Amino acid sequence: MEDLNSLLEPGMLVRHPDAPDWGLGQVQSNINGKITVNFEHQGKVTINGSNVLLVVQQGAE
């Protein structure tokens, strides 16, 4: 299976599947599987892309 997190680019909107209370997040960077996302209710978080498959959103809700 292709690593879908590798397709994430800065500016894309995502949600963390295990932390819905964090709200919508905007990808800040994606370097070697380390994805930095700025979430509405959690702030800036760096995620190991090999452990979490972020859910891409088409737009703000």
Secondary structure in CASP SS format (residue, H / E / C, confidence):
PFRMAT SS
TARGET T0000
AUTHOR 0000-0000-0000
METHOD secondary structure of the structure
MODEL  1
M C 1.00
E C 1.00
D C 1.00
L H 1.00
N H 1.00
S H 1.00
L H 1.00
L C 1.00
E C 1.00
P C 1.00
G C 1.00
M C 1.00
L E 1.00
V E 1.00
R E 1.00
H C 1.00
P C 1.00
D C 1.00
A C 1.00
P H 1.00
D H 1.00
W H 1.00
G C 1.00
L C 1.00
G E 1.00
Q E 1.00
V E 1.00
Q E 1.00
S E 1.00
N E 1.00
I E 1.00
N C 1.00
G C 1.00
K E 1.00
I E 1.00
T E 1.00
V E 1.00
N E 1.00
F E 1.00
E C 1.00
H C 1.00
Q C 1.00
G E 1.00
K E 1.00
V E 1.00
T E 1.00
I E 1.00
N E 1.00
G C 1.00
S C 1.00
N C 1.00
V C 1.00
L C 1.00
L C 1.00
V E 1.00
V E 1.00
Q E 1.00
Q C 1.00
G C 1.00
A C 1.00
E C 1.00
END
